[in-house]
């Protein structure tokens, strides 16, 4: 969640600073407004962009001007809170923001400017805890007269000037918003001597190119662009929105050289670093014990300042500084980790990557969408490289969950390689949930619930439990378990030491239930309970079966469920779940039901083979999971046998 | 230390220029945002001239000694931090100007304590205060002391309210980022604050918390003020007398001191009433509630003066209306629906005064205080007695002394001939009752030129917050179930449907309704959802939600039998029941449970059975009436149908710890009723 938030900010940042260069005339504006759709024409939209003209002008390798002029119509009352303010994120070190026009065309025909005090510069709220690193600001223009029918009109210009060698000019732009766009023109102007390269993604049309004086000009004109209509748990917007990315870097080699100069300038193996490493690893060098100790120190003991890579630049603070302050952002922690593992005798290199799922061509030289940095370490014994995520205080050493399958660049002191981040295979993240209980003739039960997990599930559980006090853990478990319809009463709980990453994550509790099975007439209904621990399961989004966008689950994984029930005496089984298998390319489920005397066992294994599930496959996946959640697959219907009841019912007849 | 402080005041008072400002490289002892504005200069000089009492600060060594307290081990069990020291020294004058020195020290116990305490935000408001840091550092477990430097002290705009469209950079944060924070470390800081102008001219109005969600080893407060402004004070939630008090008079001044013993943490529980109602708190003032109300009225009333545009609009809106209730509804809906919730700082008293109503009206924008001001003015123009009124919708207040515990503005109205007031919350755009049920029991203070005492908003009964579901479904032999659900509600039950469907984009309505349908069964598929009225901001009509859905494999065949639950038994559209389940999950409670409001749901659902089956058994009837919960459920059947009749009511918005076992038992009873099935038997 933490990283998703950041990406949204980044998107906004990059979208917002693109802008128009061609002003609408008053006559055009009046014409656009008078022809504007009423809300009836767009019943699903709360607001609509009537017209947007925007451009990016790249004057040279250090200077860029982005301009935007927009006419946005408020269609429904609920849009007034979300669309009544213009927010421009900028870096006060490099960006100059001017907003020459911000006014409202009201429904009564009047035109009102913004009121006194409605032009403010604030810190984006999500950045307050990163104040120690802050140069990012947000200019907020609050429009007056915002109500259905009003049209907001603004022009924004952002002039960006980077110092020599600070960073490259690169960026991206989406052509889809959460509201429809009726008409849009977007232009990229690039001086002929700037080696600009533009890639288009997700179905964006090719631009119309032309030359104008000393500039290459690329133009996109689009009309009647529908709203994105995001869905719960959909894959990253980067994978679905028509989008362009641009870069002025000729090749990856240039990026590598530029980054090497910054990263390795700071990330020195100083005496302080050597001393710290000696204290941590003792006699161990170049082995797992040493790597584990160093990783735990950096990931767990250096407080994380939540800033995406690049937001404050690419020059890390020195490892000595970070060791002294014991806090750092992603980049600082990567530099510290690199210097410490290097001091411990490992060959390592920083790796930059996008933390959310994103398909980018590996021949497009840009790291503008790479918002995270980690370290890869060569395994001295010749095994696979070990990938380390510096922000993962709840990750076991070598577990790397973010950005799986994404493109990454590994930059060593002497070169670089482009790699895909290795995808975790399902077997690397397993969750075992076992439930054993005895059902008594009155429907009450007692039993034991046990959970154990690896990989993603290990991390997920540690996130929930590690930093909690004993009391808070108890409350959390009571809430999770007690919320169940069966109202279990927990009689004992044992769990792993969540701070010891060498121990398997597990949780075990004993419980009693006043009524797990329901005697009804001469029958007893036993619906097998669902497992209560959300952190130990993969959840599919609810609400929609036929989806527009792909669903993205946390990781490929395997879920094992096993329920063993000791049935009450004097009851026989009338109906029970079956055994079987169902599968599609994304998911495989097997179920086995067995009986041995009064003991019955249901075992189910779900193997999630794909992280991204396309809409057409989602219906198959849902069908499979729903099949196994159906009552029939979880129901044991018992009938009383023998004794007085049997004689009574027999004598009464059907 | 005291002498140094007094010397500093003396130098200022005799006219030595204020050598302060944000330009200095040293973040400590640096006044933030000092400027040459004469009001600021005059205010600061005046405040700093007030000598704070007992200005002897604890050294780092003294603070370390506090951490050696024998009781730390016991107190810190299950805590992430321990407040070792909270020391507040304040001087005030007759006009409400203050000079304060605050010293704090916190011992870090856990990793979570590191995360939560490593960054400290000191809040202040440019129109009212200036702040400077006198000392800030950290003592590592090995005794090493590190002082904050450079960017570790940052003065930034406080934009925490930007999420609700409030953009007021006059509110500032002095952000202290502590280095080397780890369990066992002690953070400490001392800051000085002086008033630029009084937030409440002519009065002192102030509060301080002794006990909080973390244990406190030592807390003390001393205040020094003129004998002509004696303090009225009250210590809330101190049944054992843990807070001691002394008073000392010296000529024209009185010094008041409160000291607390060690205090354990308030252990938080999910769903508990606000912690702020439970904290041991000192409330201090120089005035009565009536004086408070009159003083505020003198400041605020001029801003409620309407202009011609507002007069014209009121005439237009109320033309032909004679019933005051109709006028009230029309004006309430106009202000709530038209004025966008958005705040920017304006005037001399931002955050406190409503904007002039002409400004709010002309710009269609304002926060609670501005919208309440405008509605007050419009109601008065229509001939209705109306008052700008302070409220805190999220907690009950301590009304023993006149201390401002409000964070919200609403409107109080009274029709001719009535004695009681009604309250209107203009920020609840979609509240058909004009005041949310969750505000019941919260404190209010009318701002009245004649003065007023605090009151409370009446608690709304469950019958005023009912939802009604009528559903009809058909079960087929194949196991497929299809159903039509008609939901209508009033009060909170109206708002629970109206709000989400209003704020969620229309394209997501299916997904939203589908979520609730899938609480019946994961394979449930929404066929259609329709919410009326089409314009949900139309508060003249109660909301209705029509849902049709189907589930392909709902009925389970089991030998000669078939089983299913009438979906209504699962309470899939009852958000409030989900909360009840959650809150009842704990085994015991130490603190009262807050259910927000009374409410209820009545369900009638009829299911037509598949041919070839007869009913073997239906779930037993259930009747529960205890712990603030009423629940009845009854299944009836004939050859063709089974019908569910169910009523659930929450009759107490707050459940005390003593009442909790009965409440839990009631909710457990409801949950158990959910487990039973309708069992059909195949006709041979």
Contacts between the chains, C-beta under 8 A, distances in Angstrom:
chain1	res1	chain2	res2	distance
A	43	B	506	6.5
A	44	B	505	7.2
A	44	B	506	4.4
A	44	B	507	4.7
A	45	B	506	7.6
A	46	B	505	6.1
A	46	B	506	7.6
A	77	B	337	6.3
A	77	B	429	7.6
A	77	B	502	7.8
A	77	B	537	4.9
A	78	B	502	5.3
A	78	B	503	5.5
A	78	B	537	8.0
A	80	B	340	4.5
A	81	B	165	6.0
A	81	B	340	6.6
A	81	B	341	6.2
A	81	B	342	7.7
A	84	B	165	7.2
A	84	B	340	5.5
A	84	B	342	6.3
A	84	B	365	7.7
A	85	B	165	6.3
A	85	B	167	7.4
A	85	B	342	7.1
A	112	B	362	7.7
A	112	B	363	7.3
A	115	B	344	7.3
A	115	B	359	6.9
A	115	B	362	7.8
A	115	B	363	4.7
A	115	B	365	7.3
A	116	B	346	6.6
A	117	B	344	4.1
A	117	B	345	5.5
A	117	B	346	5.0
A	118	B	167	7.9
A	118	B	344	5.0
A	120	B	157	8.0
A	120	B	167	4.3
A	120	B	168	7.3
A	120	B	169	5.3
A	120	B	344	6.5
A	121	B	157	7.3
A	121	B	169	6.4
A	122	B	157	4.9
A	122	B	159	3.9
A	122	B	162	5.8
A	122	B	167	5.8
A	122	B	169	5.6
A	123	B	156	5.0
A	123	B	157	5.6
A	123	B	159	5.0
A	124	B	159	6.9
A	124	B	162	7.6
A	125	B	159	4.9
A	125	B	160	5.7
A	125	B	162	5.0
A	125	B	163	6.0
A	128	B	121	7.2
A	128	B	156	7.1
A	128	B	158	7.9
A	128	B	159	6.9
A	128	B	160	6.8
A	128	B	173	6.9
A	128	B	175	7.0
A	129	B	119	5.2
A	131	B	119	7.3
A	131	B	151	7.8
A	131	B	154	4.4
A	131	B	156	5.5
A	131	B	173	7.7
A	131	B	175	4.0
A	131	B	177	6.5
A	132	B	151	5.0
A	132	B	152	6.1
A	132	B	154	6.6
A	132	B	175	7.6
A	132	B	177	4.1
A	133	B	151	7.4
A	134	B	154	6.8
A	134	B	156	6.8
A	138	B	159	7.6
A	138	B	162	7.8
A	140	B	162	7.3
A	140	B	167	4.6
A	142	B	165	7.4
A	142	B	167	6.2
A	142	B	342	5.4
A	142	B	344	5.8
A	142	B	365	6.8
A	144	B	362	7.4
A	144	B	363	3.9
A	144	B	364	6.2
A	144	B	365	6.0
A	145	B	363	6.6
A	145	B	364	5.0
A	146	B	340	4.9
A	146	B	342	8.0
A	146	B	364	6.2
A	146	B	365	7.0
A	147	B	338	5.9
A	147	B	340	7.4
A	147	B	364	5.9
A	178	B	505	7.1
A	227	B	505	7.9
A	227	B	507	6.8
A	229	B	505	7.6
A	229	B	507	4.3
A	229	B	508	7.4
A	230	B	508	7.9
A	231	B	508	7.8
A	231	B	511	6.4
A	232	B	511	6.5
A	300	B	111	7.7
A	301	B	182	7.0
A	303	B	114	6.1
A	303	B	115	7.1
A	303	B	118	5.6
A	303	B	181	6.3
A	324	B	179	6.7
A	324	B	180	7.2
A	325	B	179	3.8
A	325	B	180	6.7
A	326	B	179	6.1
A	326	B	180	4.9
A	326	B	181	6.4
A	326	B	182	6.6
A	327	B	118	6.9
A	327	B	177	7.2
A	327	B	179	6.6
A	327	B	181	7.5
A	466	B	111	7.4
A	467	B	110	6.7
A	467	B	111	5.1
A	467	B	112	4.0
A	467	B	115	7.2
A	468	B	112	7.2
A	469	B	77	8.0
A	469	B	78	4.3
A	469	B	79	7.0
A	469	B	80	6.9
A	469	B	110	6.8
A	469	B	112	7.8
A	470	B	78	6.3
A	471	B	78	4.1
A	471	B	267	6.5
A	472	B	78	7.3
A	475	B	269	7.0
A	475	B	270	7.1
A	475	B	586	6.8
A	478	B	585	5.8
A	478	B	586	5.3
A	478	B	587	6.2
A	479	B	270	6.1
A	479	B	582	6.6
A	479	B	585	4.7
A	479	B	586	6.8
A	480	B	585	7.9
A	481	B	585	7.4
A	482	B	584	7.3
A	482	B	585	2.9
A	482	B	586	6.7
A	482	B	587	7.6
A	483	B	581	5.4
A	483	B	582	5.6
A	483	B	585	4.7
A	485	B	671	4.7
A	485	B	672	7.8
A	485	B	674	5.2
A	485	B	675	6.0
A	486	B	671	7.6
A	486	B	675	7.3
A	487	B	668	4.6
A	487	B	671	5.3
A	487	B	672	6.8
A	489	B	587	7.5
A	490	B	587	8.0
A	514	B	668	7.6
A	514	B	672	7.3
A	515	B	672	5.3
A	515	B	675	6.5
A	518	B	675	5.2
A	518	B	676	5.2
A	518	B	677	7.2
A	520	B	617	4.8
A	520	B	619	7.5
A	520	B	676	6.5
A	520	B	677	6.9
A	520	B	679	5.9
A	521	B	616	6.4
A	521	B	617	4.4
A	521	B	679	7.2
A	523	B	561	7.2
A	523	B	616	7.8
A	523	B	617	7.4
A	523	B	679	6.4
A	525	B	563	6.6
A	525	B	675	7.9
A	525	B	676	7.6
A	525	B	677	5.4
A	525	B	679	7.5
A	527	B	675	7.4
A	542	B	514	7.1
A	542	B	515	4.8
A	542	B	518	4.6
A	542	B	522	7.4
A	543	B	510	7.5
A	543	B	511	4.0
A	543	B	512	6.6
A	543	B	513	7.7
A	543	B	514	3.7
A	543	B	515	3.9
A	543	B	518	6.4
A	543	B	526	7.8
A	544	B	510	6.7
A	544	B	511	4.8
A	544	B	514	5.3
A	544	B	526	8.0
A	545	B	514	7.9
A	545	B	525	5.6
A	574	B	558	5.8
A	574	B	559	4.2
A	574	B	560	7.6
A	574	B	561	6.9
A	575	B	556	8.0
A	575	B	557	7.5
A	575	B	558	3.2
A	575	B	559	4.9
A	575	B	561	7.4
A	622	B	522	7.9
A	622	B	523	7.4
A	623	B	523	8.0
A	625	B	522	7.0
A	626	B	521	7.9
A	626	B	522	5.3
A	626	B	523	3.7
A	626	B	553	7.6
A	627	B	553	7.7
A	629	B	521	7.8
A	629	B	522	5.0
A	629	B	523	7.3
A	630	B	523	7.1
A	630	B	553	5.1
A	630	B	556	6.9
A	631	B	554	7.9
A	631	B	555	8.0
A	631	B	556	3.8
A	631	B	563	6.6
A	631	B	564	7.8
A	632	B	553	7.3
A	632	B	556	4.3
A	632	B	557	6.7
A	632	B	558	7.5
A	635	B	556	5.4
A	635	B	558	6.2
A	635	B	563	6.9
A	637	B	558	4.0
A	637	B	559	6.8
A	637	B	561	6.5
A	637	B	563	7.2
A	654	B	684	7.1
